[in-house]
Amino acid sequence: AVCEAKALDAGRETAKDAGCAAATQHSGALIFAGCELQREGLPKWTGGGDFGSQMHLGVGLRVKAEMFCCIEREEKKTEKNSVGGGTTTTTKYFYEPGWVDYSDLDSKCKRTFHTRNLQKTCDVSANPGWPSGAPTGTTSYATRIKVGNYTIGESDMIKQVSLNTPITDWALPPNTRRWKKDGVGTFTRNPE
């Protein structure tokens, strides 16, 4: 963080303020340009699944998909045997209910368990599969954006644009009662 701050300070001292017009006279030089992001050329993104008909025009789209399930945690303990050498490993399994990101479902939200104590701990007999129609978690960015009169095609620069602002104009998917809107940009799937 300190090195990054020093590099930014050094850049500010040498950068030329190019304004928002295309600045060919500064070609090859480090420039500073605080310009508006142009809507022209931005892709339209869809949420996928039941939200496939909803469109968003923007630099990118992040869909955060989670499922509430019973999470298995494993605790291993290895002890040296008192007789005969060698070791013995004991594995204990613990369960707790919680939200799991789509990308971690296979490792944290398992369909089969090592104990039958789930009903007591998580109030379930087994974790459900990913619901049909539910979008999966994805993050996508445009390959090119226009800022002022500049075209940026460098993916590392484009990915500096935050995708944390919720989309507020999406409605519940049409022809489905499977979803409820919880808040700004947040939807929950109703149990079937």
Secondary structure, 3 states (H helix, E strand, C coil): CHHHHHHHHHHHHHCEECCCCCCHHHCCCCEECCCCECCCCCCEEECCHHHCCCEEECCEEEECCEEEEEEEEEEEEEEECCCCCCEEEEEEEEEEEEEEEHHHHHHHCCCCCCCCCHHHHHCCCCCCCCCCCCCCCEEEECCCEEECCEEECCHHHHCCCCCCCCCCCCCCCCCCCCEEEEECCEEEECCC
